[in-house]
């Protein structure tokens, strides 16, 4: 039995943040009914068509869910949503600011309808403050939260290559819902949770914020390097093979010089004799390392790093990650069904001993509408007969 079997989630969700949260819940066995607009559905369905005609974002975030199309401005469809929420365990929504309240599904009404219901609202900037109603796409949040300013090279800032703000909010919503479910087991009461992208990413920005507030200057953009550690970042052998190094103590620094660079005198060079000196003289340090690595191959570079027990990683392209031995040898790619046929998908990050991960199909738009409506009709019929 999966941990969340028997838990029903109703999700008025779109894009990334809320679908990220509910997919984690579905992975653990919850029934997730995804409410979508008739005709178009979650707009993430149309982001691209790269997965055999399906959107890569949608494939990533929406397996193991049921799709129910409802026009939430239509009184009859509002009634369907009300019926679902009357017996659900969790309601998750990330519609535009104020939209769910204007439709009549404010938290107060929902808690009256179902006192055990856990309501999770996901917004861009929170329920108050001067930016409450501002557009809140991931890049905009990354910019407002300062992530863009510390990402990239000294010459040019950059956004992260994945939607950090969306993912952060989705995962805080996921963990908050789990906590609320646990609390409900003891108290019997539901809860109202408010999670937003801005606060979630601000939490992830903790180190740069404290570094800047109390150090007086922000961490510098250093590409794959580190503002306070050296050598740290990408280094290439003579044939161009790149490894990322992360040398964080003197023992590793000495071993790196002796074994990898083949020159123990570098470790005691007055310019590089401590961590702070290596940071101060970073450019000179990188030049020395590049000179020592130029005569060797990537294979030899990797062998020496392993022998020296230096913290390192291959700088892999995404195409290489797909066939990463750590994924392949652990069978992390498994088949799932989609509206366009079977594909392979990655197993969830949470692994529980003795519990088979849930990897059910990705739904087509409105695929489960008829079945869910029939289910509600049968419930109404049974209630009438019972009365």
C-alpha atoms as one frame of an Amber mdcrd trajectory, in Angstrom:
protein
   0.000   0.000   0.000   1.339   3.397  -0.951   1.430   6.027   1.831  -1.262
   8.313   0.368  -3.680   5.717  -0.999  -7.207   6.786  -0.074  -6.323  10.504
  -0.180  -8.119  12.539  -2.851  -6.614  15.751  -4.223  -8.635  18.208  -6.306
  -6.352  20.528  -8.272  -7.275  23.660 -10.202  -3.754  23.841 -11.510  -1.694
  25.047 -14.436   1.904  25.564 -15.535   4.538  24.151 -13.140   4.266  24.978
  -9.421   0.949  23.327  -8.481   1.351  20.391 -10.900   4.786  19.777  -9.366
   3.219  19.511  -5.893   0.333  17.277  -6.940   2.498  14.935  -8.994   4.589
  14.244  -5.902   1.352  13.428  -4.056   0.218  11.182  -6.912   3.585   9.406
  -6.868   2.844   8.445  -3.252  -0.549   7.008  -4.147  -2.990   9.932  -3.832
  -5.840  10.227  -6.303  -5.327  13.541  -8.110  -8.234  14.952 -10.110  -6.884
  17.719 -12.313  -9.461  20.353 -13.244  -8.809  21.747 -16.737 -10.436  24.279
 -19.037 -12.638  22.739 -21.746 -10.971  22.942 -25.137  -7.474  24.008 -24.115
  -6.769  22.621 -20.647  -3.647  23.409 -18.677  -1.695  25.797 -20.909   1.468
  23.804 -20.202   0.026  21.219 -22.607   0.993  23.612 -25.402   4.480  24.707
 -24.275   6.139  22.460 -26.868   5.575  19.196 -28.766   8.914  17.487 -28.242
   7.772  14.268 -26.499   6.236  12.527 -29.499   3.864  15.482 -29.903   3.326
  16.138 -26.187   4.744  18.977 -24.105   7.906  18.095 -22.149   6.676  20.157
 -19.177   3.301  18.404 -19.161   4.822  14.935 -19.439   7.167  15.744 -16.550
   4.451  16.944 -14.155   1.174  15.188 -14.888   1.462  11.418 -14.864  -0.826
   9.395 -12.577  -3.571  12.068 -12.651  -7.174  12.140 -13.849  -8.274  14.991
 -16.124 -11.723  16.506 -15.638 -12.786  19.445 -17.809 -14.965  22.045 -16.093
 -15.992  25.575 -17.018 -15.726  27.161 -13.600 -17.853  30.124 -14.699 -20.739
  27.767 -15.455 -23.056  27.189 -12.446 -23.534  23.495 -13.237 -19.792  22.883
 -13.427 -19.279  24.931 -10.266 -21.682  22.486  -8.641 -19.543  19.561  -9.810
 -16.448  21.121  -8.224 -18.399  21.791  -5.019 -19.455  18.149  -4.843 -15.888
  16.993  -5.313 -14.560  19.323  -2.634 -17.214  18.258  -0.139 -15.538  14.863
   0.212 -11.951  15.600  -0.884  -8.935  15.672   1.394  -6.920  18.427  -0.304
  -7.649  21.292  -2.685  -4.692  22.819  -4.526  -4.969  25.852  -6.769  -2.620
  28.265  -8.520  -5.004  30.295 -10.659  -4.493  34.032 -11.169  -4.552  36.160
  -7.971  -8.088  36.337  -6.579  -9.596  34.148  -9.320 -10.622  31.260  -7.093
 -12.272  33.654  -4.595 -14.201  35.385  -7.383 -15.511  31.991  -8.466 -16.907
  31.459  -4.963 -14.357  28.955  -3.686 -12.697  31.042  -0.996 -11.084  29.170
   1.910 -13.752  30.188   4.424 -16.550  28.727   2.346 -14.555  25.584   1.617
 -13.802  24.974   5.294 -17.519  25.325   6.086 -18.310  22.868   3.293 -15.678
  20.387   4.463 -13.964  21.090   7.819 -11.380  18.361   7.135 -10.346  19.890
   3.822  -6.747  21.087   3.432  -6.659  24.096   1.102  -3.327  24.973  -0.505
  -3.144  28.256  -2.408  -0.042  28.824  -4.540   0.562  32.381  -5.742   3.364
  34.453  -7.197   4.050  36.957  -4.406   1.662  36.076  -1.574  -1.711  37.296
  -0.385  -0.652  40.857   0.459   2.088  43.373  -0.197   2.640  45.768  -3.103
   3.310  42.974  -5.638   0.389  40.755  -4.666  -1.256  41.027  -8.092   1.886
  41.194 -10.243   2.551  38.711 -13.022   4.704  35.961 -11.590   6.356  33.891
 -14.279   9.426  31.969 -13.163  12.001  34.263 -14.799  10.343  37.311 -13.248
  10.519  35.749  -9.783  14.146  34.730 -10.341  14.858  38.357 -11.182  12.996
  39.883  -8.224  14.529  37.388  -5.788  18.072  38.164  -6.944  18.887  34.745
  -8.412  19.594  36.157 -11.872  21.983  38.732 -10.405  24.271  36.059  -8.934
  24.001  33.540 -11.791  26.104  33.643 -14.938  29.539  35.045 -15.651  31.223
  38.256 -14.517  30.237  39.778 -17.861  26.621  38.692 -18.062  23.881  37.547
 -15.646  21.731  34.540 -16.510  18.585  32.817 -15.368  18.888  29.250 -14.169
  18.300  26.573 -16.786  15.338  25.113 -14.883  12.297  26.874 -13.354  13.717
  27.201  -9.838  10.962  29.404  -8.438   8.196  27.115  -9.683   9.951  24.003
  -8.410  10.661  25.583  -5.024   7.028  26.591  -4.528   5.779  23.203  -5.700
   7.992  21.347  -3.269   7.089  23.609  -0.325   3.415  23.068  -1.177   4.037
  19.308  -1.267   5.781  19.269   2.120   3.208  21.634   3.626   0.344  19.400
   2.500   2.043  16.350   3.996   2.459  18.208   7.296  -1.195  19.287   7.233
  -2.341  15.717   6.548  -0.274  14.515   9.501  -1.719  17.246  11.737  -5.246
  16.348  10.640  -4.691  12.767  11.794  -4.224  14.098  15.329  -6.730  16.981
  15.369  -9.346  16.051  12.782  -9.160  19.567  11.358  -8.163  20.709   7.900
  -5.981  23.740   7.231  -5.367  26.616   4.848  -1.840  26.834   3.438  -0.453
  29.762   1.466   2.711  29.189  -0.540   4.180  31.618  -3.041   6.995  31.504
  -5.561   8.758  34.611  -4.255   9.067  33.487  -0.622  10.028  29.980  -1.736
  12.903  31.231  -3.865  13.922  33.763  -1.202  14.377  30.771   1.131  16.690
  29.177  -1.439  18.560  32.489  -1.710  19.406  32.370   1.997  23.189  32.106
   1.702  23.597  34.989  -0.800  21.202  37.199   1.170  23.001  36.714   4.508
  26.380  36.935   2.777  25.384  40.303   1.299  23.608  41.739   4.338  26.414
  41.028   6.763  29.391  40.954   4.403  28.588  44.184   2.631  28.887  42.875
  -0.932  26.973  40.308  -2.943  28.589  37.054  -4.082  30.140  37.699  -7.471
  28.970  35.938 -10.616  31.670  33.392 -11.303  30.211  30.941 -13.804  30.783
  27.485 -12.354  33.258  28.905  -9.843  32.416  29.859  -6.250  32.591  33.290
  -4.660  34.329  31.980  -1.529  36.125  28.770  -2.574  38.989  28.031  -5.016
  39.773  25.983  -6.989  36.097  25.420  -7.653  34.490  25.083 -11.065  35.255
  23.769 -14.530  38.730  22.750 -15.643  39.786  21.023 -18.877  42.419  18.471
 -19.767  44.534  18.979 -22.874  42.000  17.175 -25.100  39.137  19.406 -23.904
  37.510  16.925 -21.497  35.990  18.958 -18.670  35.657  18.139 -15.008  34.141
  20.281 -12.269  36.232  20.493  -9.110  35.135  21.368  -5.585  38.185  21.472
  -3.316  37.036  22.587   0.124  39.810  21.697   2.561  43.587  21.742   2.796
  43.966  17.973   2.729  42.237  17.758  -0.672  44.171  20.780  -1.920  47.535
  19.170  -1.120  46.492  15.829  -2.655  45.202  17.611  -5.762  48.525  19.353
  -6.288  50.621  16.264  -5.642  48.597  13.679  -7.576  46.501  15.531 -10.161
  48.814  18.421 -11.025  51.920  16.355 -10.389  53.568  19.309  -8.642  53.515
  19.424  -4.840  55.146  22.865  -4.833  51.896  24.470  -6.031  50.299  23.611
  -2.664  52.884  25.633  -0.767  53.169  28.516  -3.234  52.704  31.680  -1.101
  49.926  32.844  -3.425  47.879  29.669  -2.799  48.816  28.573   0.714  45.340
  29.118   2.211  41.735  29.116   1.066  41.406  32.894   1.223  44.655  33.406
  -0.708  43.479  31.037  -3.422  40.290  33.066  -3.790  42.219  36.356  -3.858
  44.616  35.009  -6.499  42.018  32.995  -8.405  43.132  34.095 -11.907  46.757
  33.165 -11.267  45.666  29.884  -9.688  43.577  28.973 -12.727  46.493  29.725
 -15.017  48.800  27.434 -13.028  46.214  24.625 -13.030  45.583  24.992 -16.776
  49.317  24.793 -17.472  49.668  21.566 -15.452  46.619  19.937 -17.046  47.415
  20.830 -20.665  49.741  17.842 -21.289  47.299  15.168 -20.035  44.201  13.529
 -21.539  40.712  13.576 -20.083  40.996   9.896 -19.215  44.200  10.530 -17.277
  42.641  13.600 -15.629  39.739  11.494 -14.349  42.070   8.717 -13.170  44.224
  11.143 -11.201  41.205  12.816  -9.611  39.988   9.433  -8.417  43.405   8.460
  -7.087  43.696  11.746  -5.180  40.152  11.381  -3.819  39.461  14.928  -5.019
  35.799  15.944  -5.111  34.918  16.145  -8.791  32.265  15.531 -11.416  32.147
  15.195 -15.172  30.616  18.222 -16.836  27.961  16.331 -18.766  25.688  17.605
 -21.497  21.977  16.821 -21.088  22.156  14.170 -23.820  24.846  12.409 -21.784
  22.754  12.578 -18.605  19.965  10.575 -20.283  22.303   7.585 -20.444  24.120
   8.347 -17.190  25.325   5.062 -15.659  23.851   6.078 -12.306  20.418   6.139
 -13.977  20.845   3.142 -16.257  22.358   0.696 -13.771  19.665   1.564 -11.196
  16.865   1.207 -13.774  15.569   4.736 -13.194  13.900   4.930 -16.616  10.608
   2.982 -16.735   7.794   2.793 -19.324   4.555   4.714 -18.849   1.541   5.242
 -21.067   0.554   8.540 -22.681  -2.160   9.654 -25.117   0.346   9.115 -27.951
   1.652   5.731 -26.814   4.305   4.489 -24.390   7.346   6.528 -23.413   9.999
   6.160 -20.750   9.842   8.362 -17.655  12.089   8.821 -14.648  11.100   7.283
 -11.342  10.224   9.678  -8.481  13.049  10.903  -6.276  11.420   9.491  -3.125
  12.018   5.762  -2.781  10.340   3.820   0.019  11.469   0.290   0.821   8.806
  -2.238  -0.079   6.584   0.282  -1.891   6.218   0.126  -5.665   6.396   3.665
  -7.113   3.268   4.776  -8.917   3.856   5.382 -12.620   0.366   5.618 -14.134
  -0.506   7.206 -17.513  -0.463  10.852 -18.484  -4.099  11.852 -19.124  -5.486
  13.324 -22.301  -7.587  16.463 -21.857 -10.884  15.554 -20.190 -10.136  11.827
 -20.371 -11.844  11.102 -17.055 -14.693  13.634 -17.239 -17.423  11.158 -18.062
 -16.308   8.634 -15.450 -16.029  11.234 -12.677 -19.434  12.733 -13.498 -20.937
   9.252 -13.449 -19.247   8.575 -10.109 -20.807  11.721  -8.631 -24.215  10.839
 -10.064 -24.005   7.396  -8.477 -23.051   8.967  -5.143 -26.053  11.300  -5.328
 -28.313   8.380  -6.153 -27.016   6.338  -3.226 -27.447   9.280  -0.869 -31.042
   9.784  -2.018 -31.893   6.103  -1.629 -30.242   6.023   1.780 -32.330   8.969
   2.920
